[in-house]
């Protein structure tokens, strides 16, 4: 594969990255080829040493999406980062999706419990309107206690969600570094 074929394939595979960043990346590879030419290497030798343009694009895309998560932690950015890291290899599907699904399940259930507890007084009042003969003050007092517990649960889930998100992004970075070439020991 020559330089032009390599750069065209790389550009085609960088579709998830903005045009400006894509041009910066392509310019970096142009410089790499210029330096290699000065050292007497052929284009085929340089493209062989770089590896597959599609693999390079997947790694660059994963890095790009992880950087976006660090600047703006939204559910969409996290999902794009997860899919980009999974795209690095099939093995990552198991290694990334398992913990991701488990964490999303735990976070969802924590938020659902908090919301249900907070809404419990409203449910007792709705029950009292629908079937007034079953109303007891004990139910109302217990629902107020549950509401308080729900508020504490929701506050705890807010901080837990932030911590788990941060930890999972670090896990994605670790996984990406591992896939890219292993971890460097110092």
Secondary structure as GFF3:
##gff-version 3
##sequence-region A 1 186
A	DSSP	alpha_helix	3	13	.	.	.	ID=ss1
A	DSSP	alpha_helix	19	38	.	.	.	ID=ss2
A	DSSP	alpha_helix	43	50	.	.	.	ID=ss3
A	DSSP	alpha_helix	53	71	.	.	.	ID=ss4
A	DSSP	alpha_helix	75	86	.	.	.	ID=ss5
A	DSSP	alpha_helix	90	130	.	.	.	ID=ss6
A	DSSP	three_ten_helix	132	134	.	.	.	ID=ss7
A	DSSP	alpha_helix	137	181	.	.	.	ID=ss8
###
